[in-house]
Amino acid sequence: MNFKRIRCAALAVCAVCLLQSTAADPALAKEPAPKAIGEQGTAGRLNGAPANPTKPLTEDPLVKRRELYDRISEITGIPWFRLAAVDQYERTMTKARPKTRKQLGEYIGVFVTEEEWAGPLNPDSRDEIPSSIRWFSGIGKDGDGDGLAKRTSDSDLLYAVAGHLMKFGGAEDDFAIGVWQYYHNSRAVQRIRQFAKLYETFGTLDLFEHAFPLPIRSDYSYRDTWGDRRGWGGRRIHEGTDLFAGYGVPVRSTCYGVIEVKGWNPYGGWRIGIRDLNNLYHYYAHLSGFEKKLTVGSPVKPGEVIGWVGSSGYGKPGTSGKFPPHLHYGVYRDQGLIEWSFDPYPLLRQWEAAEKRNRKKKSG
């Protein structure tokens, strides 16, 4: 018996079956892969990239990310700032859960498991053939036009997520639905929409500057009070640093962020919460008032005045004067489902020193 001839015949039958199934189901038809950066064709180069796709334009990761966001945006119609928001959210999740996630690409933060990439029933969990991955309902896609869907390729990773999102439409609400369907987590939807607003408002990816929460020239004092005991409202620990200053001293945003919470809290009095691009929640409490133009959803930048030092809190709305005027400043990290506080004192010292150095340089 000629086993070699039988094996070839079997492979031929399988190939015919696969081609017939693909033709019968448009969803399995091979989609045209986007051109690689710098690939020449009838449409010419994408975004003016050089003909050699292996030669980077720059080593700056922010510049490289923006170039990729713009290219995938041109292909999919999804605005660059929404792609950037998804990528940044993924990056914060990897930082919060490094044991269960790892950096797959060189400078893109998107993380996809092998099962999600290749398909849940795919016998080859490391499959890189786009047609095979589609057959097994994986999300892996070829984003750079090399004919392979690599889980470690920046272009392929971002294009795979964009391919999911673009199925839901181009409106902002449609985008939110697509994000929900991808993460099944309302917190993820909120964070990504906040990040997108920041990128759209300021038009750049470089939004990681910080400022000290009080004017450096003002009269203030503070020490590390994180973890101290508190008694009002039950036994608890102090989740922040108290910066003592006079009534009416301006309170400033320490970061680029979006106002997430604004109003009264029995413990913090008049307080405001701001979410930054590192998915950190900055909490400012015991204020005497807010900057009127700011509302929930407003984007802010470092050094922007958001309110004034007071002594509000420890009671019903309007309660004030139960302790000396000061700013309570706390920082919380989001892990996807829960948030936890950490000591902000080292950050405050770092930002204070940086501002003093900058002032000295400008005056000198």
Backbone hydrogen bonds, N-H to C=O, Kabsch-Sander energy under -0.5 kcal/mol:
donor,donor_aa,acceptor,acceptor_aa,energy
3,F,1,M,-1.2
6,I,2,N,-1.8
7,R,3,F,-2.6
8,C,4,K,-2.0
9,A,5,R,-2.0
10,A,6,I,-2.2
11,L,7,R,-2.3
12,A,8,C,-2.0
13,V,9,A,-2.1
14,C,10,A,-2.3
15,A,11,L,-2.3
16,V,12,A,-2.2
17,C,13,V,-2.4
18,L,14,C,-2.4
19,L,15,A,-2.2
20,Q,16,V,-2.5
21,S,17,C,-2.4
22,T,18,L,-2.3
23,A,19,L,-2.2
24,A,20,Q,-1.9
25,D,21,S,-1.6
28,L,25,D,-1.9
29,A,26,P,-1.2
39,E,36,A,-2.7
44,G,41,G,-1.6
47,N,45,R,-0.5
49,A,46,L,-1.8
55,K,52,N,-1.3
64,K,60,D,-2.3
65,R,61,P,-2.5
66,R,62,L,-2.2
67,E,63,V,-2.2
68,L,64,K,-1.8
69,Y,65,R,-3.0
70,D,66,R,-2.6
71,R,67,E,-1.8
72,I,68,L,-2.8
73,S,69,Y,-2.3
74,E,70,D,-2.0
75,I,71,R,-1.5
76,T,72,I,-2.6
77,G,73,S,-2.8
82,R,79,P,-1.1
83,L,79,P,-1.6
84,A,80,W,-2.7
85,A,81,F,-1.4
86,V,82,R,-2.1
87,D,83,L,-2.4
88,Q,84,A,-2.6
89,Y,85,A,-2.3
90,E,86,V,-2.3
91,R,87,D,-1.9
92,T,88,Q,-2.1
93,M,89,Y,-2.0
94,T,90,E,-1.9
95,K,91,R,-1.8
96,A,92,T,-1.9
97,R,93,M,-2.1
100,T,97,R,-0.9
101,R,97,R,-1.1
105,G,108,I,-0.7
117,W,113,T,-2.4
118,A,114,E,-2.7
119,G,115,E,-2.0
121,L,136,F,-0.6
122,N,119,G,-1.4
125,S,123,P,-0.8
127,D,124,D,-1.7
133,I,129,I,-2.6
134,R,130,P,-2.4
135,W,131,S,-1.9
136,F,132,S,-1.5
137,S,134,R,-1.8
138,G,133,I,-3.0
139,I,116,E,-2.1
140,G,117,W,-2.0
143,G,141,K,-0.8
149,A,128,E,-2.6
150,K,148,L,-0.8
153,S,150,K,-1.4
157,L,153,S,-2.6
158,L,154,D,-2.2
159,Y,155,S,-2.4
160,A,156,D,-1.9
161,V,157,L,-1.7
162,A,158,L,-2.6
163,G,159,Y,-2.3
164,H,160,A,-1.2
165,L,161,V,-2.2
166,M,162,A,-2.6
167,K,164,H,-1.0
168,F,165,L,-1.7
169,G,166,M,-0.8
175,F,171,A,-2.3
176,A,172,E,-2.1
177,I,173,D,-2.0
178,G,174,D,-2.3
179,V,175,F,-2.3
180,W,176,A,-2.3
181,Q,177,I,-2.6
182,Y,178,G,-1.3
183,Y,179,V,-2.6
184,H,180,W,-3.2
189,V,185,N,-1.6
190,Q,186,S,-2.2
191,R,187,R,-2.7
192,I,188,A,-2.5
193,R,189,V,-2.1
194,Q,190,Q,-2.1
195,F,191,R,-2.8
196,A,192,I,-2.4
197,K,193,R,-1.9
198,L,194,Q,-1.9
199,Y,195,F,-2.4
200,E,196,A,-2.6
201,T,197,K,-2.6
202,F,198,L,-2.4
203,G,199,Y,-1.9
207,L,205,L,-1.9
211,A,254,T,-1.4
218,S,215,P,-1.6
220,Y,218,S,-0.8
221,S,244,F,-1.7
223,R,242,D,-0.6
225,T,223,R,-0.9
227,G,238,H,-3.7
228,D,225,T,-1.7
230,R,236,R,-2.7
234,G,231,G,-2.0
236,R,230,R,-1.8
238,H,228,D,-3.0
239,E,237,I,-0.7
240,G,238,H,-0.9
241,T,329,Y,-2.7
243,L,241,T,-0.5
243,L,327,L,-3.0
244,F,221,S,-2.5
244,F,242,D,-0.6
245,A,325,P,-0.9
246,G,219,D,-0.6
248,G,309,V,-2.3
249,V,246,G,-1.7
251,V,307,G,-3.0
252,R,213,P,-3.2
253,S,304,E,-2.7
257,G,255,C,-0.5
257,G,300,V,-1.9
258,V,275,R,-2.2
259,I,298,S,-2.5
260,E,273,G,-2.8
261,V,273,G,-1.5
263,G,271,R,-2.2
265,N,269,G,-1.6
269,G,265,N,-3.0
270,W,287,L,-0.6
271,R,263,G,-3.0
271,R,269,G,-0.7
272,I,284,Y,-2.2
273,G,261,V,-2.8
274,I,282,H,-2.5
275,R,258,V,-2.6
276,D,280,L,-2.3
277,L,256,Y,-0.6
279,N,276,D,-1.6
281,Y,332,Y,-2.9
282,H,274,I,-3.4
282,H,280,L,-0.6
283,Y,281,Y,-0.5
283,Y,330,G,-3.0
284,Y,272,I,-2.6
284,Y,282,H,-0.5
285,A,328,H,-2.3
286,H,268,G,-3.7
287,L,270,W,-2.5
288,S,308,W,-2.7
289,G,308,W,-0.7
291,E,306,I,-1.9
292,K,290,F,-0.5
294,L,291,E,-1.5
297,G,259,I,-2.8
298,S,295,T,-2.4
300,V,257,G,-2.9
303,G,253,S,-3.0
304,E,301,K,-2.0
306,I,251,V,-2.8
307,G,251,V,-1.3
308,W,289,G,-1.6
309,V,249,V,-2.6
310,G,286,H,-0.8
310,G,326,H,-0.6
312,S,286,H,-0.7
313,G,319,T,-2.1
314,Y,266,P,-2.5
315,G,266,P,-1.2
319,T,316,K,-2.3
321,G,311,S,-1.3
322,K,311,S,-0.7
326,H,310,G,-2.2
327,L,243,L,-2.8
328,H,285,A,-1.5
328,H,326,H,-0.5
329,Y,241,T,-2.6
329,Y,327,L,-0.6
330,G,283,Y,-2.2
331,V,342,F,-0.6
332,Y,281,Y,-1.9
333,R,340,W,-2.9
334,D,279,N,-1.5
335,Q,338,I,-3.0
340,W,333,R,-1.8
342,F,331,V,-1.8
348,L,344,P,-2.4
349,R,345,Y,-2.3
350,Q,346,P,-2.0
351,W,347,L,-2.9
352,E,348,L,-2.5
353,A,349,R,-2.3
354,A,350,Q,-2.1
355,E,351,W,-2.2
356,K,352,E,-2.1
357,R,353,A,-2.2
358,N,354,A,-2.3
359,R,355,E,-2.5
360,K,356,K,-2.1
361,K,357,R,-2.3
362,K,358,N,-2.2
363,S,359,R,-2.4
364,G,360,K,-1.8
